[in-house]
């Protein structure tokens, strides 16, 4: 592997000349946190065959690896600042692969306003593995957390639920569903939306492992329960068509992963807009004091879900 050539040609330009990256010439980066702000740090690893399919294009891997990390910054109400990258790739990885990968990172940086701080690359004996650590900034004390939910809060989600899960289903089963596949491959981090909502909301997280499982995390952290209406969960037109065509139960969309939408609670009197920047914001239920999670169908009958979401182990 031509690690030092790659750093000079493909990765050093991604520092955009920011001083904290020290031109990728030192053993570590150096971050000065502006007065009155806190550093928000998150790490996510993506592994070939687990988080993306074998033979996924390098640009698609790069976009997803950075987006899922930025989505975690969004969940905390933070603005992206920088990221570091650990890249484990097979020995025979080509220059073209690295170029395409770094070009996609560059485009993502421009979109979200961040730069590369540092990282590492390793020759992997088996498949590709990408670890990105993202650093964000938030005003002191203003970070959103999962534990700030209060019984009686209304529960909301941004965007639509289940598209990423169905996109993966379409890829794996060779079904034509370009919109859903795009949602699976190119998740959006809801950075600007979270920052706009932040002053008016309580608990917040991003949905990565499935709506129900992630709602369980808010309930556990906030020591509350929740009641949601299955038919209040917003679906895209493409998802509606797809589940009808392939007879996929609505409940599986609430346990599928890869949404990367925000799930948040807000006081019932808070004024939450119906949409921000063209992304819908939909009330799906409320937090309850009885510490039980309940899902109701359109006739207000309790539904039993068999699987909560994506399990890591
Ligand atoms: Mg998350």
Boltz pocket constraint, residues with backbone or C-beta under 6 A from the ligand:
constraints:
  - pocket:
      binder: B
      contacts: [[A, 68], [A, 71], [A, 72], [A, 75], [A, 205], [A, 206], [A, 207], [A, 208]]
      max_distance: 6.0
